Amino acid sequence: MGAVTVVNSTTITVPVTVGASAGLYTHDVIVTNPDGGEGIVNLFTVTAPPTVTATSPNTISQGISETTVTITGTGFESGATVSFNDANITPGAVTFVSPTTLTAPVTVGASATIGSHDVTVSNPDGGTGTGNSVFTIISAPAIP
């Protein structure tokens, strides 16, 4: 825990680091004033980061634009973003369907790297999760 900053008589801020073994539930926050007065509020909730387990479709050709891809996993939040480990794979606006499903239009550039790619979901609360090698790019079909 870092230094406490008093914003006003009803608000304080403090940086907090949550360890990997922290319980996934709401925790008490105890505030102690310099005069010894104390208050306890049950309002700090620790949540698990999102996980990414699959994409559908999970294989797309180079040079394909705006194919809707469904991302499945756990812990997704409304406002989540999606990214790929190749700048030539570009997601559009993400739609929150449920805590286990997101959709996004995905454009695959002609120079996207052929092979398996990682997909990362970033929640608005800062939690991130990556599905390793859950999305594959194949070469564009030959034009006769």
Secondary structure, DSSP 8 states (H G I E B T S, - for coil): ----EEEETTEEE------TT--SSEEEEEEE-TTS-EEEEEEEE-----EEEEEES-EEETT---EEEEEEEE---TT-EEEESSTTEEE---EEEETTEEEEEEEE-TT--SEEEEEEEE-TTS-EEEEEEEEEEE------
